[in-house]
């Protein structure tokens, strides 16, 4: 068992009787599937179970309306979906209903940063967070409490005996950045990495973005609470807005993924089909920069903030990189503009040449979400294992289509 996993179970032992009762109730109401031991090595976990139970989540960020529209559509079309994907049990979850009702990204903290095992499993029945090292308590945010509920529904990370884990959580997001259709997956999850390759075949032009956080218990995202997580991100679209084309793009990726599961369950050798597209077994992708600050999913180029309002940037993103997601930036290229109209160039903090992602994502104005512009490099992953190729083999930055 990894140190992080050990922490996970130490925290779990502290849970109050109330929380344990909640887990037992969840066990009673959720259908049982194969029990798979949690923790230790997330990679071995990926190689076992069939896909039957799928949760589609919308509104993890309350002001991203696309996902909420999509789950409402699923709820209205349960019969048609059952006919289309007979082997799948598709559930829907409104991630952050309280924030959605207020048309806010979150109420207290970013829900999609609340699923790291050490903090998630420290929320106890009295709604306080028990800190492992400091041995002190602090009030849990509303999102921390919601994360605890969602974790019990989806899995969970904090209950190693819960045999009712959801097989896949598909988390639907939208972004104000010009990310197009982007599929976000985790390194080593071979099922999801093959799924992403399949979806790209059905949705030409989609980008694959891979995060490299090998241990599932270290991932802060909602989708990490299920056995497998897959995030669909579509933009640009303003917060709190619905657009037909954005919904269609999101649904096209979601249905392609559901079709992938259904065809695998039907016994189709989908991997053999994928090998025809990728004969060398290497799938091109973008790899996000490693996180540098606590709570981040990936590394970002951050900006200073207004001294009065920490959510208001003190530098503005330069027009030359606006809408240029997945474009290369080099040291010395314009990046920000100051109030005196001076230009602040890229300083090479993440490498001499990097690709920018989530450029001017409004959600990233919040410290709780991690302020800044995302950074990535081009890479490849192994279709068989879902593992990224060695860094040294990626020394040459090859632009992707
Ligand atoms: Zn989001």
Boltz pocket constraint, residues with backbone or C-beta under 6 A from the ligand:
constraints:
  - pocket:
      binder: B
      contacts: [[A, 60], [A, 61], [A, 64], [A, 172], [A, 173], [A, 174]]
      max_distance: 6.0
